[in-house]
Amino acid sequence: MDRVLRKEAHVKELVTALEMSLETSEISEVTKHIICYYLGERHSKRAVPALTSALKDPSSDVRESAADALAKIGDPKTGAALYDQFILEESIGAQQMLAAALGAVGYGPAIPVLIQSLKHPNGMLRGCAAWSLGALDAKEALEPLAEALAMETHPSAEQQMKDALRKITAP
């Protein structure tokens, strides 16, 4: 099954399957997660509307997978939807992926919220926010990143903050 989806399923079929799965509770969240994953791997903008709808799925795993797929596709038009879900999201895993996706799609209006996220109790979320600030070349984040780095205890977040600072200050 995995090989068939990965190699043989057309994007149109995967999009149709995701759309159908979002309309019924009879399709498992695992199935929706897998479909989102393969749509992200295909990098097809045809999948954007269905993946954007999946950001509202009741399952945080599906929302996280949809955000990951949208990040891989990198369509800037998805920024507002990713931002709106990031603001509302309660699942830390989905928050992390949404934070990273905001940078991957280049959504500059998220910079203030990403800067605020540098103070979040979860180190992985702080790291994802830092990564996005670097990806967005957020010059206004230099001081908040430096302050966050000085207090950071999570190794991955520390590295993401250092990388973001290097990227933003690079000529």
Salt bridges, closest charged atoms under 4 A:
ASP2 OD2 - ARG6 NH2 2.48
GLU8 OE2 - ARG3 NH1 3.18
GLU41 OE2 - LYS72 NZ 2.69
ASP57 OD1 - LYS32 NZ 2.82
ASP68 OD2 - LYS72 NZ 3.34
GLU89 OE2 - ARG63 NH2 2.69
ASP137 OD1 - LYS139 NZ 3.06
GLU152 OE2 - ARG126 NH2 2.59
GLU158 OE2 - LYS162 NZ 3.53
ASP163 OD1 - ARG166 NH2 2.59
